[in-house]
Amino acid sequence: MELDPVIHAPTRLQIVSVLAAAEEAEFGFVRDTLGVSDSVLSKHASALETAGYVRIRKGYVGKRPRTWFSLTEQGRSAFAEYVRNLQKIVSPSGLTVLPG
């Protein structure tokens, strides 16, 4: 029972958590939800993309460049396993990370 080191970094865990609740999320929304800088979000999103957990899509809305993030199937599976393993770790305390 091991926590995935790619997801375990707090900012990456927050990114994956936000993306798990959506099909896709725009860069600014994720940045503002997490309360991090553009550079911090970019760095951690790139690490998640390198691991195959996040897809980064770039495009335009009108003439303005935009970036969107989404979890890959591999990312969704890794996050689900992470939550299961975290639950196993905390369960002796009587607490839960999963909805009861």
C-alpha positions as CSV (number, residue, x, y, z in Angstrom):
1,M,0.0,0.0,0.0
2,E,1.9,3.0,-1.3
3,L,0.8,6.5,-2.1
4,D,1.6,7.5,-5.6
5,P,4.5,10.0,-5.3
6,V,3.4,11.9,-8.5
7,I,0.0,12.7,-7.0
8,H,1.2,13.0,-3.4
9,A,2.6,16.5,-3.7
10,P,-0.1,18.8,-2.2
11,T,-0.5,21.0,-5.3
12,R,-0.7,18.0,-7.6
13,L,-3.2,16.3,-5.3
14,Q,-5.4,19.4,-5.5
15,I,-5.1,19.6,-9.3
16,V,-6.1,16.0,-9.7
17,S,-9.0,16.4,-7.2
18,V,-10.4,19.4,-9.1
19,L,-10.1,17.6,-12.4
20,A,-11.7,14.4,-11.1
21,A,-14.9,16.4,-10.7
22,A,-15.0,17.6,-14.2
23,E,-14.6,16.6,-17.8
24,E,-12.2,19.5,-18.4
25,A,-11.2,22.7,-16.6
26,E,-9.7,25.9,-17.8
27,F,-6.3,27.0,-16.5
28,G,-7.6,30.1,-14.8
29,F,-10.3,28.2,-13.0
30,V,-7.9,25.7,-11.7
31,R,-5.4,28.4,-10.7
32,D,-8.0,30.4,-8.9
33,T,-9.6,27.4,-7.2
34,L,-6.2,26.3,-5.9
35,G,-4.9,29.8,-5.1
36,V,-1.6,29.3,-6.8
37,S,0.5,31.3,-9.3
38,D,0.5,30.6,-13.0
39,S,4.1,29.2,-12.8
40,V,3.3,26.8,-9.9
41,L,0.2,25.5,-11.7
42,S,2.2,25.1,-15.0
43,K,5.0,23.2,-13.3
44,H,2.8,20.8,-11.5
45,A,0.4,20.3,-14.5
46,S,3.5,19.5,-16.7
47,A,4.6,16.9,-14.1
48,L,1.2,15.3,-14.2
49,E,1.2,15.4,-18.0
50,T,4.6,13.7,-18.1
51,A,3.3,10.9,-15.9
52,G,0.3,10.4,-18.2
53,Y,-2.3,11.6,-15.7
54,V,-3.3,14.9,-17.2
55,R,-4.0,16.0,-20.8
56,I,-3.2,19.6,-21.5
57,R,-5.1,21.2,-24.4
58,K,-4.3,24.6,-25.8
59,G,-6.6,26.6,-28.0
60,Y,-8.2,30.0,-28.5
61,V,-11.4,31.6,-27.4
62,G,-11.8,34.3,-29.9
63,K,-8.3,35.6,-30.3
64,R,-7.3,34.9,-26.7
65,P,-5.1,31.8,-26.0
66,R,-6.5,29.4,-23.4
67,T,-5.3,26.2,-21.8
68,W,-7.5,23.4,-20.5
69,F,-6.7,20.4,-18.4
70,S,-8.4,17.0,-18.1
71,L,-7.6,13.8,-16.4
72,T,-6.7,10.9,-18.6
73,E,-8.1,7.4,-17.9
74,Q,-4.8,6.6,-16.4
75,G,-5.0,9.7,-14.2
76,R,-8.5,8.8,-13.0
77,S,-7.4,5.3,-12.1
78,A,-4.3,6.5,-10.3
79,F,-6.4,9.0,-8.3
80,A,-8.9,6.4,-7.3
81,E,-6.1,4.1,-6.2
82,Y,-4.5,6.9,-4.3
83,V,-7.8,7.6,-2.4
84,R,-8.3,3.9,-1.7
85,N,-4.7,3.6,-0.3
86,L,-5.1,6.8,1.8
87,Q,-8.3,5.3,3.2
88,K,-6.4,2.2,4.2
89,I,-3.8,4.2,5.9
90,V,-6.3,6.4,7.9
91,S,-8.9,3.7,8.7
92,P,-7.3,2.5,12.0
93,S,-8.0,6.0,13.4
94,G,-11.8,5.5,12.7
95,L,-11.7,8.4,10.3
96,T,-12.5,8.2,6.6
97,V,-11.6,10.0,3.4
98,L,-14.3,8.3,1.4
99,P,-18.0,9.4,1.6
100,G,-19.9,7.3,4.1
